[in-house]
Amino acid sequence: MDALYCFCFAPSDLPADLDLDGCGWEDRVSVSRVVGLRVVLSRVPRERFEGDEAEQCLANLDWLLPRVAAHDRVIAQTMARSTVFPLPFGTLFSSTKALALEVASRRHSLLRFFERMAGREEWAVKALLDPERAIAARLRILYPDDAETPASGRGYLLRQRRKGLAEQALGPWLTQAVADLDQRLERHSEAVAVRPARDPAVANRAVLVDATGAAGLRAEVERIGAEYADQGLDLHCTGPWPLYSFCAAPPQ
């Protein structure tokens, strides 16, 4: 039994003949008109995403990751032609009727989203901490005379004590550094959303900018990164990405 796999919603002006076959998705991808909007979708076997066998496949990264990447490529290629409301990997509808009911129930909020997000892009900014470099930087700042500490047993104990104090100072410094990053990102964007950060990242931000402001954002991230590089904090800016972070509550 087939189901409709949906990648994203888009405004009515998205071309219906958009060629998405080169994105690596294993079934044909097409653009359909639903309740006056566009939906990028693919008809897929339901058992690929539902049932015991599907659960095993979804837990297998060798099976999952190429399909997630293809899902993202379909959305990215659509983004090049229109503002899109991206849907998570694995979004299925049982029938065209079920899909139409969903689009109809969300039509007004989708239209507002397309209006607000026209010409906007989402960029990711991550701050990664190198603990050794960061502690070394705290030591240099707190104890500029550390090189003069004698190489005796007493000197060793003193250095260990200072290292412990430098480690304690790392948390407050990092809190302030992330707060500074957020303030500067806010000055170069329309909105900043906090995203979960996974080690070694200590901050993960989704940043909404006008497409013409993306270069300014990247330049600002480079400036901030240069200021913090010798203190063990590295910044990375990537994008543009689908507007996942701003789908639930777009800025007013």
C-alpha positions, 0 to 999 in steps of 0.5 A: 500500500502506497503513501504520500511522502511530503518534503515541504509546502510552498506558495502557489507560484512554485513551478509545477515542472520543477525537476527534482529527480537528481536529488537522490530520492529513490522514487519520483518526486513531483510538485502538486497543487493542493488547496491552492498551494504547492506540495513537493511529494513522492508516492512511496511504499508505506512499509518503507516507513511503517512497521517492524521492518521499517523500524529496523531500517530507520535504526540503521544509519547506513540505510537512514543517512543517505535518505535523510541527505536526499530529503534535504537535497530536495528541500534545498533545490526547492528553496532555490526557487521559492520560500518553503515550509520544510517538513521533517524526514518521514512525513507521510499522508495516507491519501491525497484527501488526508493531505488536502485536509492537512493543508486546508487546516494550515492554509492561513498560517502557511500563507502568513509564513510565506509572506513573513519569510520571503527572501529570508534564510536560516544560517547555523552558528556553532561555538566549539570549545577546546578545553585545553586551549581555553584553560591555557588561555585562562592561565595566561590571563590570570597568572601572567607570571606562571613561567617564572614558577620554580620547577620544584615540588612546591612549584608543581603544586602551585601550578596544579592549584592555579590550573584548578582555579583556571578551570573554575574560571572557565564556566563564568568566562564561557557564559559571558562569551556566549552572551556576547555572541548572542548579542552580536548575532542579534545585531546582524539578524532578524531573529536568533533561535537557541538550538541543542548543542552537542559536545564539543559545541557549547552553543548552537544558534539558528540565525534568520537573516534577509538573504542580502544580509547573509554576507554581513552575518558571515563577516561578523562571525569571522570577526568574533571567531578571530577574537576568541580563537586564541582563547579556545573558542572556535566559531563555524557558520554554515547555511543557508538551511531550510527554515526549520527553526522558525516554522513554529513561531516566525518572528512578528 
